[in-house]
Amino acid sequence: MQKKVLIVGAKGMLGQALVQVFAKDIRYAVSEWDREEIDVTDASDAEDKIWTLSPDIIINASAYNAVDACEENDEEYVKAVGLNGEAPVFLVRVAKRIGALLVHYSTDYVFGDAPVIDDGFSEDATPLPNCRYAQSKLLGEKGVASVGGKYYIIRLSKLFGKPGASAIGKKSFFEAMLEAGKTKDEVNVVDDEMSCFTYAPDLAQASKDLVESEDAYGIYHLINESPVTWYDGVVELYKQAGFSIKVVPVTSETFPRPAKRPKFSVLRNTRRPLLRPYQEALGEFLSQA
Ligand SMILES: NC(=O)c1ccc[n+]([C@@H]2O[C@H](COP(=O)([O-])OP(=O)(O)OC[C@H]3O[C@@H](n4cnc5c(N)ncnc54)[C@H](OP(=O)(O)O)[C@@H]3O)[C@@H](O)[C@H]2O)c1
């Protein structure tokens, strides 16, 4: 019998990749829900709709990702808390009621102010956020864990892939830098923030593998290997794309922004098979661009 999997935020960058991975496996019946089908910040509506569908697996790829907007605007922060902090708790509660597994995603930014650990932060390192967005994501992590039941919280960083399909779907960093590379002779890129890129299709496949693994519930780090700065990533991008544009390394102070970004937020995956280095994933991304 097919397992029912509900993907919430199905039109987002990660959501679309998750739909692709699950839909091509006939063992799953996939429901793709985004804003039109559900508002996950409306607890009773969300719970009623999910209860009616009664999925075996709920994957929450919806999120509030406007890092700077919620740092400087209190109304935006309320939205961030609603979507990142409170909605995952409604979802894990309903998952528990119907006996479903919840898969939820979080971020390397939860380690924004944590003391640097040479090899990176393992899954049980203690988070210490340094911006409101990260606080809202950590609230969601803690809320899910406190309700408990069957859940996987997967932390990732610097997601890239096909842009979200909604009207406000953001392009990934690599796509924006490819466009810049076509029109400029020189680009300045931040070289003092170190973390891992995560290719959405690789993360989607690794999420499915985790769901099928029956590994212990809890927190996982699923990122492509080979941590780099944004500058390193752009040098690699232009090398692979055959662009000869000059790339200038600069500090993050060159581009002041309302929310602080972590200087070092390398996630270490100690619990699951490692994903391939980001350079290989980037090659695949470029071959499909
Ligand atoms: N992007 C990154 O670099 C990054 C880094 C670290 C962690 N993450 C995490 O990875 C996960 C996936 O991120 P992503 O970049 O794929 O997100 P995304 O592209 O912004 O997609 C989120 C989707 O959720 C939808 N959505 C928003 N509010 C909703 C609501 N109230 N009810 C139902 N759906 C709603 C969005 O619709 P609209 O587009 O219409 O708002 C969008 O289609 C998130 O948990 C995120 O925090 C992302």
The ligand as an SDF file (V2000), in Angstrom:
LIG
                    3D

 48 52  0  0  0  0  0  0  0  0999 V2000
   17.1480   29.1750    1.6280 N   0  0  0  0  0  0  0  0  0  0  0  0
   18.2100   28.9600    2.3990 C   0  0  0  0  0  0  0  0  0  0  0  0
   19.3570   29.3410    2.0730 O   0  0  0  0  0  0  0  0  0  0  0  0
   18.0310   28.2120    3.7020 C   0  0  0  0  0  0  0  0  0  0  0  0
   19.1230   28.1320    4.5900 C   0  0  0  0  0  0  0  0  0  0  0  0
   18.9710   27.4240    5.7810 C   0  0  0  0  0  0  0  0  0  0  0  0
   17.7480   26.8240    6.0960 C   0  0  0  0  0  0  0  0  0  0  0  0
   16.7070   26.9470    5.2340 N   0  0  0  0  0  0  0  0  0  0  0  0
   15.4330   26.2890    5.5910 C   0  0  0  0  0  0  0  0  0  0  0  0
   15.0960   25.3510    4.5810 O   0  0  0  0  0  0  0  0  0  0  0  0
   13.6710   25.2320    4.4830 C   0  0  0  0  0  0  0  0  0  0  0  0
   13.2340   25.4390    3.0380 C   0  0  0  0  0  0  0  0  0  0  0  0
   13.5920   26.7740    2.6560 O   0  0  0  0  0  0  0  0  0  0  0  0
   13.3400   27.3320    1.1790 P   0  0  0  0  0  0  0  0  0  0  0  0
   14.4310   28.2990    0.8950 O   0  0  0  0  0  0  0  0  0  0  0  0
   13.0620   26.2000    0.2440 O   0  0  0  0  0  0  0  0  0  0  0  0
   12.0080   28.1800    1.4210 O   0  0  0  0  0  0  0  0  0  0  0  0
   11.1380   28.9800    0.3270 P   0  0  0  0  0  0  0  0  0  0  0  0
   11.7190   28.8170   -1.0380 O   0  0  0  0  0  0  0  0  0  0  0  0
   10.9250   30.3520    0.8750 O   0  0  0  0  0  0  0  0  0  0  0  0
    9.7650   28.1780    0.3390 O   0  0  0  0  0  0  0  0  0  0  0  0
    8.8510   28.2480    1.3810 C   0  0  0  0  0  0  0  0  0  0  0  0
    7.4580   27.9590    0.8080 C   0  0  0  0  0  0  0  0  0  0  0  0
    6.5170   28.0040    1.8790 O   0  0  0  0  0  0  0  0  0  0  0  0
    5.3950   28.8010    1.4680 C   0  0  0  0  0  0  0  0  0  0  0  0
    4.7320   29.4150    2.6160 N   0  0  0  0  0  0  0  0  0  0  0  0
    5.0210   30.5930    3.2050 C   0  0  0  0  0  0  0  0  0  0  0  0
    4.1570   30.8440    4.2020 N   0  0  0  0  0  0  0  0  0  0  0  0
    3.3040   29.7950    4.2440 C   0  0  0  0  0  0  0  0  0  0  0  0
    2.1810   29.4670    5.0600 C   0  0  0  0  0  0  0  0  0  0  0  0
    1.7710   30.2840    6.0530 N   0  0  0  0  0  0  0  0  0  0  0  0
    1.5530   28.3110    4.8490 N   0  0  0  0  0  0  0  0  0  0  0  0
    1.9410   27.4730    3.8530 C   0  0  0  0  0  0  0  0  0  0  0  0
    2.9810   27.7260    3.0330 N   0  0  0  0  0  0  0  0  0  0  0  0
    3.6580   28.8740    3.2320 C   0  0  0  0  0  0  0  0  0  0  0  0
    6.0640   29.8670    0.6020 C   0  0  0  0  0  0  0  0  0  0  0  0
    5.1160   30.5690   -0.1780 O   0  0  0  0  0  0  0  0  0  0  0  0
    5.4720   32.1000   -0.6200 P   0  0  0  0  0  0  0  0  0  0  0  0
    6.6910   31.9940   -1.5070 O   0  0  0  0  0  0  0  0  0  0  0  0
    4.2480   32.5420   -1.3180 O   0  0  0  0  0  0  0  0  0  0  0  0
    5.7760   32.8270    0.6590 O   0  0  0  0  0  0  0  0  0  0  0  0
    7.0220   29.0170   -0.2150 C   0  0  0  0  0  0  0  0  0  0  0  0
    6.3970   28.4090   -1.3270 O   0  0  0  0  0  0  0  0  0  0  0  0
   13.1120   26.2520    5.4800 C   0  0  0  0  0  0  0  0  0  0  0  0
   12.8550   25.6460    6.7300 O   0  0  0  0  0  0  0  0  0  0  0  0
   14.2430   27.2370    5.6420 C   0  0  0  0  0  0  0  0  0  0  0  0
   14.2010   27.9630    6.8600 O   0  0  0  0  0  0  0  0  0  0  0  0
   16.8130   27.6030    4.0380 C   0  0  0  0  0  0  0  0  0  0  0  0
  1  2  1  0
  2  3  2  0
  2  4  1  0
  4  5  1  0
  4 48  2  0
  5  6  2  0
  6  7  1  0
  7  8  2  0
  8  9  1  0
  8 48  1  0
  9 10  1  0
  9 46  1  0
 10 11  1  0
 11 12  1  0
 11 44  1  0
 12 13  1  0
 13 14  1  0
 14 15  2  0
 14 16  1  0
 14 17  1  0
 17 18  1  0
 18 19  2  0
 18 20  1  0
 18 21  1  0
 21 22  1  0
 22 23  1  0
 23 24  1  0
 23 42  1  0
 24 25  1  0
 25 26  1  0
 25 36  1  0
 26 27  1  0
 26 35  1  0
 27 28  2  0
 28 29  1  0
 29 30  1  0
 29 35  2  0
 30 31  1  0
 30 32  2  0
 32 33  1  0
 33 34  2  0
 34 35  1  0
 36 37  1  0
 36 42  1  0
 37 38  1  0
 38 39  2  0
 38 40  1  0
 38 41  1  0
 42 43  1  0
 44 45  1  0
 44 46  1  0
 46 47  1  0
M  CHG  2   8   1  16  -1
M  END
$$$$
